[in-house]
Amino acid sequence: MTQLNQLGAREAVRRMAEGSLTSEALVRACLERIAERDAAVGAFVDLDPEKALASARTADRSRAGTLCGLPFAVKDIIETADLGTAYGSPIYRGHRAVADAGCVASAREEGAILLGKVATSEFATQTPAKTRNPLDLERTPGGSSSGSAAAVADLMVPVAFGTQTTGSITRPASYCGVVGYKPTYGLINSAGVKHLSHSQDTVGLLTRSVEDALFFVFGEPAVNRLVRDDRLPRIGLVRSSQWGHASAAAISEIEAFITRMAALGAQVHNITLPQELELLAEEQGRLFAYEARQSLKHEWLTARDQMSPRLIQRLAGGEGITAEEYLEMRRRVEEGKRKTALLFADADVLLYPAADGEAERSMIDSGSPRFGALWTVLQLPTLALRVGTGADGLPIGAQVIGRHADDVSLLHAAHLLASKAGFGQ
């Protein structure tokens, strides 16, 4: 029998809407799972069980909103008025924001219940949080949306907000075996998010199925359209120099997945990434460094001694970049967007690795975000899902990439691919 905390977002809302499940029972089941497992996993950094239960009882009485009492978690880089927001940094230990971020307020307006705040790396950069991978506690869950991915993967909550500036939704989703949806830039409002790179920071979701991501953002009508067309999408398998960093197992599993999709009727086209986009992927880090150095200027000037050496080094990388050079980088990004549109000439979606391979056996290194860099700077929607299994039995993920502002088509295509992959997504 499925335990209540194992229910996906859409199924839970359906049961609550028909009256066979209460929000209080669902929230209580999630809290019990957290009490059982979080000492080991370390996903949550702030939690108010009594407030969450009280909010659930209110939701049960009102039955209001499209999310109708659904519990959700929030990455600690995203502000909340009634739980702490420390941005993963000792500088802000004990800090309480005065208002909810836009995405949190919008979810609450639709009846969702804020369950708790989940861990992020320092200012959502590369110095890891305390969180462990629930699939193997000796391995990293990825960064920086580590708490979001781990909480969803370990059945503590059905959905969690994350953010991505390079690969911070994509990689944790891949490492923890869940779905990571990074929407078209700006689709989910970023007001109240502690920015690093304002031209790239994107609010997204970690869920246990593509269907749940589609439902949470676009609602039941968009999910209902899934059944109308079961034709597999045309897939553009994008090759680049970054594939040289992928493990042999990752390459093998992605290629095997593509072979299975082709055997089931998908048209597959091999695409070589143009040199201009190769260069843009390399330049993404410089763009990040310039913008992050400005975003964290106050902390840099007043509390540098509380920053990690890794963050100080990354911010120092933006020191010599001039405003004119920055504008030139932004111009090349716009040119890159036009070049990228051509990749979809014979493809409905693109496929690309999500991470180097299985999660590293490390708690001081959360892995490289490199495979998300290009698609994030281009502001395209991406969906990370499991496509295989590595030598150690842990997930291998891939990114499904859609056209700009065509998120529903991307999610529909990813749902079909996930259903064929056979990993319950």
C-alpha positions in Angstrom: 0.0 0.0 0.0 1.3 3.5 -0.9 2.1 5.6 2.1 0.6 9.1 2.1 4.1 10.7 2.0 4.8 8.7 -1.2 1.9 10.3 -3.1 2.9 12.6 -6.0 1.6 16.2 -6.2 -1.2 15.7 -8.7 -2.5 12.5 -7.1 -2.5 14.0 -3.7 -4.4 17.1 -4.9 -6.9 14.8 -6.7 -7.6 12.8 -3.6 -7.9 16.0 -1.5 -10.3 17.5 -4.0 -12.6 14.4 -4.0 -12.5 14.2 -0.2 -10.7 10.9 0.3 -7.6 12.6 1.8 -7.1 15.5 4.0 -4.2 18.0 3.9 -3.6 17.5 7.6 -3.1 13.7 7.1 -0.7 14.3 4.2 1.3 17.0 6.0 1.5 14.8 9.1 2.8 11.9 7.0 5.5 14.1 5.5 6.5 15.4 8.9 6.7 11.8 10.2 9.0 10.9 7.3 11.2 14.0 8.1 11.4 13.0 11.7 12.4 9.5 10.7 15.0 10.3 8.1 16.2 13.9 8.2 18.8 13.4 10.9 20.6 11.2 8.4 19.8 13.1 5.2 20.0 16.7 6.4 17.6 18.1 3.9 15.7 20.6 6.1 17.2 23.7 7.8 14.0 25.2 9.2 10.7 23.6 10.1 7.6 24.6 12.1 5.4 21.4 12.3 2.6 23.0 14.3 2.2 25.9 11.9 2.3 23.6 8.9 -0.5 21.4 10.5 -2.5 24.4 11.4 -2.3 25.7 7.8 -3.3 22.2 6.6 -6.4 22.2 8.8 -7.3 25.7 7.4 -6.9 24.3 3.9 -9.1 21.3 4.7 -11.9 23.7 5.8 -11.6 26.0 2.8 -10.8 23.5 -0.1 -9.6 26.6 -2.0 -7.0 26.8 -4.8 -5.7 24.6 -7.5 -3.1 23.1 -5.1 -5.6 22.4 -2.4 -3.5 21.7 0.7 -0.4 20.3 -1.0 2.8 20.5 1.1 5.9 22.0 -0.6 9.4 22.9 0.5 11.5 25.9 -0.4 15.2 26.2 -1.0 16.8 28.5 1.6 17.9 31.0 -1.1 14.2 31.9 -1.5 12.7 34.2 1.2 9.8 33.2 3.5 8.2 35.5 6.1 7.4 32.8 8.7 10.6 30.7 8.4 14.2 31.7 8.5 16.2 32.5 5.3 20.0 32.2 5.8 20.9 31.8 2.1 23.2 29.0 3.2 25.6 31.4 4.8 26.7 32.1 8.4 26.4 35.8 7.6 22.6 35.5 7.7 22.3 33.0 10.5 18.9 33.7 12.2 17.7 36.0 9.5 14.0 36.3 8.9 12.7 38.0 5.7 9.8 40.4 6.0 7.9 38.9 3.1 7.4 35.7 1.1 9.2 35.5 -2.3 6.8 35.7 -5.3 6.9 32.0 -6.0 6.1 31.1 -2.3 3.2 33.6 -2.1 1.8 32.4 -5.4 1.9 28.7 -4.2 0.2 29.7 -1.0 -2.5 31.6 -2.8 -3.4 28.4 -4.6 -3.7 26.6 -1.3 -0.3 24.9 -1.0 1.2 24.5 2.5 4.7 25.6 3.2 6.3 22.6 5.0 9.8 23.9 5.6 13.0 25.4 4.2 15.6 23.1 2.7 19.3 23.4 2.5 21.3 25.2 -0.1 25.0 25.6 -0.6 26.5 29.0 0.3 24.6 31.7 -1.6 23.7 28.9 -4.0 27.3 28.5 -5.2 29.7 25.6 -4.8 30.4 25.3 -1.1 28.2 22.4 -0.1 25.5 22.3 2.5 25.0 19.5 5.1 22.7 17.5 2.9 23.5 13.9 1.9 22.3 11.9 -1.0 19.4 9.8 0.3 20.2 7.0 -2.2 23.7 6.7 -0.7 24.5 8.7 2.4 28.2 8.7 1.6 27.6 10.6 -1.7 26.8 14.2 -2.6 23.2 15.1 -3.6 24.6 17.7 -5.9 24.4 21.5 -5.5 23.0 24.0 -4.9 19.4 22.8 -4.7 20.7 19.8 -2.7 18.0 20.0 0.1 15.2 20.3 -2.5 16.3 17.2 -4.5 17.0 15.2 -1.4 13.7 16.0 0.3 11.7 15.0 -2.8 13.8 11.9 -3.4 13.5 10.7 0.2 9.7 11.1 0.1 9.7 13.9 2.7 7.7 16.2 0.4 6.2 15.8 -3.1 7.5 19.1 -4.6 10.2 21.6 -3.7 11.3 24.9 -5.2 14.9 25.1 -6.4 17.0 27.6 -8.3 19.5 27.3 -11.1 22.3 29.6 -12.2 24.4 27.0 -13.9 23.3 23.5 -13.1 21.8 23.7 -9.6 18.5 22.0 -10.4 19.7 19.7 -13.2 22.6 18.0 -11.3 20.8 17.4 -8.0 17.9 15.9 -9.9 20.2 13.6 -11.8 22.2 12.6 -8.7 19.1 11.9 -6.6 17.0 10.3 -9.3 14.2 12.8 -9.4 12.8 15.2 -12.0 14.4 18.7 -12.2 12.4 21.3 -14.1 14.2 24.5 -15.0 11.6 26.7 -16.8 12.1 29.3 -19.4 13.8 32.1 -17.6 11.3 34.2 -15.7 8.3 31.9 -16.0 8.3 31.4 -12.2 8.8 34.8 -10.6 12.2 35.4 -8.9 11.2 38.3 -6.6 12.5 37.5 -3.2 15.3 35.2 -4.4 18.8 36.2 -3.3 20.3 36.8 -6.7 23.7 35.8 -7.9 23.5 36.2 -11.6 20.4 38.2 -12.4 20.5 37.3 -16.1 20.6 33.6 -15.4 19.1 32.8 -12.0 16.0 30.7 -12.6 13.4 29.4 -10.2 12.3 25.9 -10.9 11.0 22.7 -9.3 12.1 19.3 -8.1 9.4 16.6 -8.3 9.1 12.9 -8.5 7.4 12.9 -12.0 7.2 15.1 -15.1 3.5 15.1 -14.7 3.8 16.7 -11.2 6.0 19.4 -12.5 3.5 20.1 -15.3 0.6 20.1 -12.9 2.2 22.4 -10.3 3.0 25.1 -12.8 0.4 24.8 -15.5 -2.5 23.1 -13.8 -4.8 20.2 -14.6 -5.8 21.3 -18.1 -2.2 21.0 -19.3 -1.9 17.5 -17.8 -5.2 16.4 -19.4 -3.7 17.2 -22.8 -1.0 14.6 -22.3 -3.2 11.7 -23.4 -4.1 13.3 -26.7 -0.8 12.7 -28.5 1.4 9.8 -27.8 3.8 10.2 -30.7 7.4 10.3 -29.5 9.1 13.6 -30.2 11.9 14.2 -32.7 15.1 14.2 -30.7 18.2 16.1 -31.4 21.1 14.4 -29.6 23.6 17.3 -29.1 27.3 16.4 -29.0 29.9 18.8 -27.7 33.4 18.9 -26.2 31.8 18.7 -22.8 31.0 15.1 -23.5 34.7 14.5 -22.8 33.9 15.0 -19.1 31.1 12.5 -18.9 31.8 9.1 -17.5 31.8 6.0 -19.8 28.7 4.8 -18.0 26.9 8.1 -18.5 27.6 8.1 -22.2 26.7 4.4 -22.6 23.4 4.9 -20.7 22.4 8.0 -22.7 23.2 6.3 -26.0 21.3 3.2 -24.9 18.3 5.4 -24.0 18.4 7.0 -27.5 18.6 3.6 -29.1 15.5 2.5 -27.2 13.6 5.6 -28.2 14.6 5.2 -31.9 13.4 1.6 -31.7 10.0 2.8 -30.4 9.6 5.2 -33.3 11.4 8.4 -32.3 13.3 10.2 -35.0 16.8 10.9 -33.7 19.2 13.4 -35.2 22.8 13.8 -34.2 23.7 17.5 -33.8 27.2 18.9 -33.3 27.2 22.0 -31.1 28.4 25.0 -33.2 31.7 26.5 -32.2 30.0 29.8 -31.2 27.9 27.9 -28.6 30.9 26.0 -27.4 32.6 29.3 -26.6 29.4 30.6 -25.0 29.3 27.7 -22.7 32.9 28.4 -21.6 32.1 32.1 -21.2 29.1 31.5 -19.0 31.3 31.4 -15.9 32.8 34.9 -16.6 29.3 36.3 -17.0 28.4 34.7 -13.7 31.5 36.1 -11.9 30.8 39.6 -13.1 27.2 39.6 -12.0 27.7 37.7 -8.7 30.5 40.1 -7.7 27.9 42.9 -7.8 25.1 40.9 -6.3 27.2 40.0 -3.2 29.0 43.3 -3.0 27.6 44.2 0.4 28.7 40.8 1.9 32.1 41.2 0.1 32.7 44.6 1.8 31.3 43.9 5.2 31.6 40.1 6.0 34.2 38.6 3.7 35.7 36.8 6.7 32.5 34.7 6.8 32.7 33.7 3.2 34.2 30.4 2.2 37.6 30.5 0.4 35.9 28.9 -2.6 33.3 31.7 -2.9 36.0 34.4 -2.4 38.0 32.8 -5.3 34.9 32.7 -7.6 34.0 36.3 -6.9 37.6 37.4 -7.4 37.3 36.0 -10.9 35.0 38.9 -11.9 37.4 41.5 -10.7 39.0 42.5 -13.9 35.9 42.3 -16.2 34.9 45.8 -17.4 31.4 47.0 -18.0 32.1 47.1 -21.7 33.3 43.5 -21.7 30.2 42.5 -19.8 27.9 44.1 -22.4 29.9 42.3 -25.1 29.2 39.0 -23.3 25.5 39.9 -23.1 25.5 40.6 -26.9 27.1 37.2 -27.6 24.4 35.6 -25.5 21.7 37.2 -27.7 23.6 36.0 -30.8 23.8 32.5 -29.2 20.0 32.5 -28.7 19.5 33.0 -32.4 22.0 30.4 -33.3 20.4 27.9 -30.9 17.0 28.3 -32.6 18.5 26.6 -35.6 19.3 23.4 -33.6 15.5 22.8 -33.5 15.2 22.7 -37.3 14.7 18.9 -37.3 14.1 18.4 -33.6 11.2 19.0 -31.2 13.5 18.7 -28.2 17.3 18.3 -27.6 18.9 15.7 -25.4 22.1 16.4 -23.5 23.9 14.9 -20.4 22.8 16.3 -17.0 26.0 15.5 -15.1 29.3 13.8 -15.4 27.8 10.5 -14.2 26.7 9.1 -10.9 26.9 11.2 -7.7 30.4 11.5 -6.4 31.4 9.7 -3.2 32.1 13.0 -1.5 30.6 15.5 0.9 33.1 18.4 0.1 32.5 18.4 -3.6 29.0 18.6 -5.1 30.1 17.8 -8.7 30.5 20.0 -11.7 27.5 22.1 -13.0 29.1 22.3 -16.5 26.4 20.5 -18.4 23.8 23.1 -17.4 25.8 26.2 -18.2 24.9 26.7 -21.9 21.2 26.1 -21.6 20.9 28.3 -18.5 22.7 31.3 -20.0 20.5 30.9 -23.1 17.4 30.9 -20.8 15.9 27.8 -22.3 13.6 25.4 -20.5 15.1 22.1 -19.5 13.9 18.9 -17.8 16.3 16.6 -16.1 15.2 13.0 -15.7 16.7 9.6 -15.1 17.6 7.6 -18.3 19.8 4.9 -16.9 21.8 3.4 -14.1 25.5 3.6 -13.4 28.0 0.9 -12.4 27.3 1.6 -8.7 23.5 1.3 -9.2 22.9 5.0 -8.9 20.9 7.2 -11.4 22.3 8.5 -14.7 20.4 11.6 -15.8 19.9 13.5 -19.1 18.5 16.9 -19.9 15.6 17.3 -22.3 15.8 20.8 -23.7 12.9 22.8 -25.3 12.5 25.9 -27.4 12.3 29.2 -25.6 8.9 29.8 -24.0 7.6 26.5 -25.2 7.6 24.8 -21.8 4.4 22.9 -22.1 5.6 21.2 -25.3 8.8 20.3 -23.6 7.1 18.8 -20.6 4.7 16.8 -22.8 7.7 15.4 -24.7 9.6 14.7 -21.6 6.6 12.9 -20.1 6.5 10.6 -23.1 10.2 9.9 -22.9 10.1 9.3 -19.2 7.3 6.9 -19.5 9.4 4.9 -22.0 12.5 5.1 -19.8 10.8 2.9 -17.2 12.0 4.7 -14.1 8.6 5.8 -12.8 8.8 9.4 -13.9 
